Amino acid sequence: MDNLEYWNKLKQPPKTALKTIGGGRLKGMTDIKPQWRIQVMTEVFGPCGEGWMYTIEKLWTEPGANGEVIAFALVNLWVKTGGNNHAPIPGIGGSMLIAKEKNGLYSSDEAYKMAVTDALSVAMKALGVGADVYLGNWNGSKYMDEPAQKQLPKSPNINAQRQRAIDMIKASGHDIIQAQADYNKAKEAGACDEALDILQGHIDSLTDNGGQ
C-alpha cells in the first residue's frame, strides 16, 4: 500500500471548509471548520463508530495567568482499514475555561467541548487531515508554492517582423554566411513565416549568384 494513500485523500479541504482567524495571536491565519474533518474522515474510513471512532481519555484543568483557567482534553482516535483496527492516535487539546477579558473574567460553558474538538484535530493531523493548510501550501483556491506561469513573449507585429527582416537583409549585403546567420537568428527569435521567406529568398539569390 502507498504510505501516503490516506494522507493524500485527507490533506486538502475545500475553500468552504476554511475560515480566517479573526483575533488573538493567530489572527489572520487559516483555520479548518471542525465539521469538515468529521466529514472527510467519514468519506475515507466510513461512519463514525464503524470505520473510525474516538474516546475521551481524560479531562482536566490547569491554572493560567491572571486568574485564567485552561481546560484540557486527551483523546484517542481509532481508524479501521482493511477490516483491521489499528493502534490509537492520541491528541491533546485545550480551550479557555476562565478567560480574562476587558470587563473581567469570563467563564465558558463550552470549554471542554472545544478542548475535545481541538484534541481531535491534533490527532487527525497525524493522518494528514488538512495537512496542506497546516503546511502553508493551500489557501482554498490554489497552491501557494505553485511556480508562477511564465508570461510568453507577445508576438511582434507582422509588419515590424517584416521590416526587421528587410533590415537584416540590407545589413548582410552580399555575404552568404551573414545572410544565413541572419536567417538562423530570425528563426530562433520566432519570426513569422513571411519574414523567414524573405531571408530564405535572399539566401537563394546569393547562392544562385555564387555568393556575390
Secondary structure by P-SEA (a helix, b strand, c coil): cccaaaaaacccccccccccccccccccbbbbcaaaaaaaaaacccccccccccccccccccccccbbbbbbbbbbbbbbcccccccbbbbbbbbbcbbbccccbbbbcaaaaaaaaaaaaaaaaaaccccccccccccccccccccccccccccccaaaaaaaaaaaaaaacccaaaaaaaaaaaaaacccaaaaaaaaaaaaaaaaaccc
